Amino acid sequence: MSRPGSHQSISGIRASSVSAKPPNPIAHPGEDIADPVRPRQILDYVLARRSVLEQIKHDALLREQVCDADPYLIRAAKNHGETTERTCPMCTKSELVHVNYTFGDDLGYLSGRVKSSTELKSMAYEYGHFRVYVVEACTSCGWNHLHMSYVLGDGSPRTPPREPRDVLK
């Protein structure tokens, strides 16, 4: 039991010294990059995809459990996605679409946006380090799976862009 007026300790940190301000993000260390457009630190999720498809064949998963694409993903696939030459493994009717999501501290408020492959090429020279997540989706049945992720950028850390002021705020 603590006395009135004393500071309570939470895992070794005094409760009165905790700041409401979030900590500054740790910048990615600088790297020497020969080609900023060339993907690096590639993670391919083909084995996870294959495992899900095998579980579906053996009735361990229902189609409704894997064809559950978020409406925003389907909308992004229809409007900003890039069609592939592979057909959907679930409905086998339509072609799969790739949607590229970008995340990174260097992007600031622009992190989490959908970008086309041509936009990624120009972004690789504008930002030091960001990760691209490629999601495959079927706009017909709702199948979706993380296809791959990789890092782009020229390697020199930058200050994230400031969010523009909103007139209504």
Phi and psi in degrees as a GROMACS rama.xvg file:
@    title "Ramachandran Plot"
@    xaxis  label "Phi"
@    yaxis  label "Psi"
@TYPE xy
-98.3486  151.94  SER-2
-80.5732  151.631  ARG-3
-61.9987  137.593  PRO-4
90.5353  -9.46067  GLY-5
-90.1317  158.396  SER-6
-92.0631  129.637  HIS-7
-83.8328  146.005  GLN-8
-102.191  131.549  SER-9
-117.033  108.86  ILE-10
45.4579  47.2835  SER-11
85.2683  -3.29929  GLY-12
-111.57  130.328  ILE-13
-68.0832  133.985  ARG-14
-62.2897  -30.1304  ALA-15
-76.6789  -15.8701  SER-16
-95.4953  -1.90177  SER-17
-75.9065  128.296  VAL-18
-91.1296  146.599  SER-19
-80.1803  -14.9189  ALA-20
-75.5708  130.611  LYS-21
-67.4731  151.618  PRO-22
-67.6961  154.051  PRO-23
-67.641  137.909  ASN-24
-67.5395  143.193  PRO-25
-77.8139  120.487  ILE-26
-69.4334  146.502  ALA-27
-69.2729  134.781  HIS-28
-63.7676  149.187  PRO-29
-64.9831  147.63  GLY-30
-133.394  154.993  GLU-31
-93.64  110.578  ASP-32
-113.431  124.205  ILE-33
-74.5287  -43.8156  ALA-34
-132.241  103.161  ASP-35
-62.8934  -22.9558  PRO-36
-83.0155  -19.9959  VAL-37
-75.3403  122.051  ARG-38
-62.6312  143.018  PRO-39
-137.177  167.638  ARG-40
49.879  52.4765  GLN-41
-78.5415  130.578  ILE-42
-118.233  119.219  LEU-43
-105.03  130.652  ASP-44
-103.732  27.8312  TYR-45
-67.0497  -33.7086  VAL-46
-69.976  -38.3459  LEU-47
-64.7833  -39.979  ALA-48
-63.1813  -46.1612  ARG-49
-61.1648  -39.1159  ARG-50
-63.4181  -43.2483  SER-51
-63.1547  -42.2969  VAL-52
-67.1357  -34.782  LEU-53
-68.0221  -38.4646  GLU-54
-65.0847  -34.2526  GLN-55
-66.9681  -39.866  ILE-56
-62.2797  -34.0635  LYS-57
-97.2368  18.3136  HIS-58
59.3835  23.995  ASP-59
-79.558  -25.0031  ALA-60
-125.755  144.381  LEU-61
-90.2528  154.712  LEU-62
-58.4346  -35.9565  ARG-63
-65.1734  -24.2475  GLU-64
-77.8442  -25.7355  GLN-65
-107.064  -19.7057  VAL-66
-98.4412  62.64  CYS-67
-125.364  40.0178  ASP-68
-61.3572  138.683  ALA-69
-64.2395  142.149  ASP-70
-56.6214  -32.625  PRO-71
-68.2029  -35.6383  TYR-72
-66.5282  -43.1996  LEU-73
-62.8592  -41.9347  ILE-74
-63.7173  -42.7304  ARG-75
-64.759  -38.1183  ALA-76
-65.5757  -40.1364  ALA-77
-69.4062  -38.9583  LYS-78
-96.1198  -29.5138  ASN-79
-127.179  -4.20783  HIS-80
-73.6281  160.666  GLY-81
-114.744  119.268  GLU-82
-67.3087  147.021  THR-83
-110.677  178.571  THR-84
-98.6294  7.70197  GLU-85
-97.0145  140.227  ARG-86
-88.8236  158.637  THR-87
-64.591  132.54  CYS-88
-72.6923  -14.4305  PRO-89
-93.6955  -55.5731  MET-90
-94.6363  -19.0724  CYS-91
51.9712  21.5602  THR-92
-102.312  -42.1517  LYS-93
-117.204  164.713  SER-94
-80.5585  148.382  GLU-95
-74.5301  150.797  LEU-96
-120.099  137.069  VAL-97
-99.233  133.959  HIS-98
-119.819  127.081  VAL-99
-100.81  118.778  ASN-100
-106.731  137.128  TYR-101
-113.294  135.435  THR-102
-138.451  142.779  PHE-103
169.102  152.878  GLY-104
-64.2836  -35.0516  ASP-105
-65.1732  -22.3018  ASP-106
-80.5077  -20.6809  LEU-107
61.6779  -129.949  GLY-108
-69.538  -11.8489  TYR-109
-83.9674  -3.39295  LEU-110
-66.9898  139.563  SER-111
94.4133  8.6877  GLY-112
-89.8358  156.078  ARG-113
-87.3511  131.909  VAL-114
-133.021  150.064  LYS-115
-84.3056  167.512  SER-116
-62.0912  -36.0065  SER-117
-70.0003  -36.5479  THR-118
-66.4041  -34.8055  GLU-119
-63.0546  -36.3772  LEU-120
-63.4743  -43.4814  LYS-121
-72.8518  -33.9234  SER-122
-65.4655  -30.1377  MET-123
-61.6274  -27.3812  ALA-124
-91.5786  -17.9909  TYR-125
-89.2813  -25.897  GLU-126
-125.096  152.463  TYR-127
-79.4086  -40.4886  GLY-128
-157.861  121.078  HIS-129
-152.115  152.861  PHE-130
-104.26  139.208  ARG-131
-109.944  127.241  VAL-132
-108.511  123.233  TYR-133
-102.924  117.894  VAL-134
-109.452  130.655  VAL-135
-94.5989  137.86  GLU-136
-142.837  150.157  ALA-137
-109.702  122.147  CYS-138
-76.6125  -13.0461  THR-139
-85.4352  -52.9003  SER-140
-105.857  -13.3955  CYS-141
93.8571  5.86421  GLY-142
-60.6249  137.162  TRP-143
-152.136  145.663  ASN-144
-158.174  144.844  HIS-145
-69.3379  119.236  LEU-146
-85.4564  -51.8114  HIS-147
-164.125  166.868  MET-148
-142.077  151.67  SER-149
-158.172  167.663  TYR-150
-109.56  139.109  VAL-151
-127.667  168.112  LEU-152
130.491  163.704  GLY-153
-88.8418  -2.44048  ASP-154
91.525  -13.297  GLY-155
-94.4134  121.3  SER-156
-62.9289  144.691  PRO-157
-130.823  159.112  ARG-158
-75.9444  131.438  THR-159
-62.2215  148.031  PRO-160
-65.4752  147.31  PRO-161
-82.5382  144.524  ARG-162
-70.1587  131.93  GLU-163
-63.6565  148.487  PRO-164
-68.4206  142.391  ARG-165
-97.9608  133.54  ASP-166
-63.2905  -31.5845  VAL-167
-80.0931  -13.2368  LEU-168
